[in-house]
Amino acid sequence: MRYFVEFSYLGRDYHGWQNQPNAITVQEVLEKAFSTLLREPVALVGAGRTDAGVHAKQMYAHFDVEGIEDLQRLVYRLNAFLPEAIAVHDVFEVPANSHARFDAEERSYEYWVVQEKNPFYTDFAHYVKHRLDIDRMNRAAELLLQFEDFECFSKSNTDVKTYLCDVKKAVWEMKDDRLVFTITADRFLRNMVRAVVGTLLEVGMEKIGPSDVKSIINSKNRSNAGPSVPAKGLYLTSVLYPKKITKKHG
């Protein structure tokens, strides 16, 4: 039987989601917890892979086991077993052909920026001292919705087959004491959000103009875009699936 698990984590102490040979990852910790409690090997397939230090407010993975009698009890036991930085919110049965990565229709990220030194955000937001023009940054962000090919924001030497992404939302907003960038798309490239934010911050600091973003995207050259901002300010906030999956089964 196939199950989905919904969970969240702080990425500070982990080398990303995906298993690594010489570094601790969220996938490794979760698989160990499931395997221990279910007393059989459990392999998780995630909705995507977050880089080292990136956080997730909502993440999903799927796994296959013979059957689980009490799902709520499993969630309780998992949270008692897991470290504080990882929380399981739900485990539910899904149709056998459901896939956590390929069935995801939409993903959203937030990037947090603070403009004043704040010790409580040291590990959770990017501190930018330079004054930022948010209106300029939003004019530039709107341009992202006009394009599909985002090779200029992709990690170099990656093995992806296509650089096409359908960006549906890209906006900067003040939320309490944080400046938050929200971006939603059907998929994202490796390092894409951090490169987009780095480029938009250069617009906000008036190093480049909003219209320069068009030239950068058209160039398809990573070296023309801005620097990647630190991972600690990045949060995967939601992953959306068809109702046939999120409607609880069993």
C-alpha positions in Angstrom: 0.0 0.0 0.0 1.2 3.5 -0.7 1.2 6.3 1.8 2.0 10.0 1.8 3.6 11.7 4.8 3.3 15.5 5.3 6.0 17.0 7.4 8.1 20.1 8.1 11.6 20.8 9.2 14.3 23.4 10.0 17.1 22.9 7.6 19.9 24.5 9.7 21.3 21.2 11.0 20.8 19.1 7.8 22.6 18.8 4.5 19.4 19.2 2.6 16.6 16.7 2.0 18.2 14.0 -0.2 20.4 11.2 1.2 24.2 12.0 1.1 27.1 9.6 1.6 28.9 11.7 4.2 26.4 14.1 5.6 23.2 14.0 7.7 20.0 14.7 5.8 16.3 15.0 6.5 15.5 12.0 4.3 18.0 9.8 6.2 16.6 10.8 9.6 12.9 10.3 8.6 13.7 6.9 6.9 15.4 5.7 10.0 12.4 6.7 12.2 9.9 5.0 9.9 12.0 1.9 9.5 12.5 1.6 13.3 8.8 2.1 14.2 7.4 -0.1 11.4 10.1 -2.7 11.8 10.8 -2.9 8.1 12.9 -0.9 5.6 11.1 2.2 4.5 12.3 4.3 1.5 10.9 7.8 1.1 10.4 9.6 -2.2 10.2 13.3 -1.6 8.2 16.0 -3.4 11.6 17.6 -4.3 15.0 18.2 -2.9 15.9 21.2 -0.8 19.5 22.3 -0.5 21.6 22.3 2.7 20.2 24.8 5.2 16.8 25.4 3.4 13.7 25.0 5.6 10.3 23.4 4.8 7.0 24.5 6.3 5.2 21.9 4.2 6.9 18.9 2.5 5.6 15.6 1.3 7.0 12.2 0.6 5.5 8.8 -0.4 6.5 5.3 0.7 5.2 1.7 0.3 4.5 -0.8 3.1 2.1 -3.7 3.6 -0.3 -1.8 5.8 -0.6 0.5 8.8 -3.3 -0.2 11.4 -3.3 3.1 13.3 -2.1 6.1 11.3 -2.7 8.6 14.1 -0.7 6.5 16.5 2.1 6.3 14.0 2.2 10.1 13.7 2.4 10.4 17.5 5.2 7.9 17.8 7.2 9.4 14.9 7.1 12.8 16.6 8.2 11.3 19.9 11.1 9.6 18.1 12.3 12.4 15.7 14.5 15.3 16.7 12.9 18.7 17.5 13.8 20.1 14.0 11.6 17.7 12.2 7.8 17.3 12.7 5.4 14.9 11.0 1.9 16.3 10.5 0.0 13.5 8.8 0.3 10.1 7.2 -2.4 9.0 4.9 -3.1 6.3 2.3 -3.2 7.3 -1.4 -4.0 5.5 -4.7 -1.2 3.1 -5.5 0.1 5.1 -8.5 0.4 8.4 -6.6 3.8 10.0 -6.7 5.0 12.7 -4.3 7.2 14.4 -6.9 5.6 13.9 -10.2 2.0 14.5 -9.1 2.8 17.8 -7.4 1.0 20.5 -9.4 2.4 23.6 -7.7 5.0 24.6 -5.2 5.5 27.8 -3.3 8.6 29.3 -1.5 9.2 32.2 0.7 12.5 34.1 1.2 12.9 36.2 4.3 15.0 39.3 4.4 15.5 41.6 7.5 16.9 45.1 7.3 17.9 45.5 11.0 20.2 43.3 12.9 18.1 40.8 14.9 19.6 37.9 16.8 16.4 35.9 16.6 16.7 35.8 12.8 20.4 34.9 12.6 19.6 31.4 11.4 16.3 32.1 9.7 16.6 35.2 7.5 19.1 37.1 5.3 20.2 40.4 6.8 20.6 43.2 4.2 21.9 46.5 5.5 21.5 48.4 2.2 18.3 50.3 1.7 15.9 48.4 -0.6 13.4 49.9 -3.0 10.5 47.4 -2.7 8.5 49.0 -5.6 11.5 48.5 -8.0 11.8 44.9 -6.8 8.2 44.2 -7.4 8.3 45.7 -10.9 11.2 43.3 -11.7 9.4 40.4 -10.0 6.3 40.8 -12.2 8.5 40.3 -15.3 9.2 36.7 -14.2 5.6 35.8 -15.1 6.3 36.7 -18.7 9.0 34.1 -19.2 9.2 30.3 -19.2 12.9 29.6 -19.7 14.9 30.3 -16.5 18.3 28.8 -17.3 19.9 32.0 -16.1 18.8 31.2 -12.6 19.7 27.5 -12.6 22.7 25.9 -10.9 25.5 25.4 -13.4 26.3 21.9 -14.7 22.9 20.5 -13.6 21.4 17.4 -15.3 17.9 18.8 -15.9 16.3 18.1 -19.2 14.4 21.4 -19.4 14.7 24.8 -17.9 11.0 25.6 -18.4 8.9 26.7 -15.4 5.5 28.2 -15.2 5.8 31.0 -12.6 2.4 32.0 -11.3 3.2 34.4 -8.6 6.3 36.5 -7.6 5.8 39.3 -5.0 7.6 41.1 -2.2 5.6 42.1 0.9 6.4 43.5 4.4 5.2 41.0 7.0 5.8 42.4 10.5 9.6 42.9 10.8 10.4 40.8 7.7 10.5 41.5 4.0 9.1 38.3 2.4 9.4 37.3 -1.2 6.8 34.7 -2.3 7.1 32.8 -5.5 4.8 30.0 -6.9 5.4 27.8 -9.9 4.7 24.3 -11.2 8.4 23.4 -10.7 11.7 25.0 -9.8 15.3 24.5 -10.9 18.2 23.8 -8.6 19.2 27.0 -6.8 16.6 29.0 -8.8 14.8 30.8 -6.0 18.0 31.9 -4.3 19.4 33.2 -7.6 16.1 35.0 -8.4 16.2 36.7 -4.9 19.8 37.7 -5.3 19.0 39.3 -8.7 15.9 41.1 -7.4 17.9 42.4 -4.4 20.4 44.0 -6.8 17.4 45.7 -8.4 16.3 46.9 -5.0 19.8 48.3 -4.2 19.7 50.1 -7.6 22.7 48.2 -9.0 20.6 47.2 -12.0 17.2 48.3 -13.3 14.0 46.3 -13.3 14.1 46.0 -17.1 17.6 44.5 -16.9 15.9 41.3 -15.5 14.5 40.7 -19.0 18.0 40.8 -20.6 19.4 38.5 -17.9 16.6 35.9 -18.5 17.0 36.2 -22.3 20.8 35.6 -21.9 20.3 32.1 -20.4 23.6 32.7 -18.7 23.9 32.2 -14.9 26.9 34.5 -14.6 24.7 37.5 -15.7 22.2 37.0 -12.8 22.8 38.1 -9.3 24.5 36.1 -6.5 22.7 33.3 -4.7 21.5 34.5 -1.3 22.1 32.3 1.8 20.0 29.2 2.2 18.9 30.0 5.7 16.3 32.5 4.5 14.5 30.1 2.2 11.4 28.2 3.1 9.3 25.7 1.0 5.9 26.7 2.2 3.4 24.6 0.3 3.1 21.7 -2.2 -0.3 21.2 -4.0 -1.6 17.9 -5.3 -4.8 16.9 -7.2 -7.8 16.2 -4.9 -7.6 12.4 -5.7 -4.4 12.4 -3.6 -5.1 14.9 -0.8 -8.6 13.5 -0.2 -7.8 11.1 2.6 -8.2 7.4 1.7 -8.6 4.4 4.0 
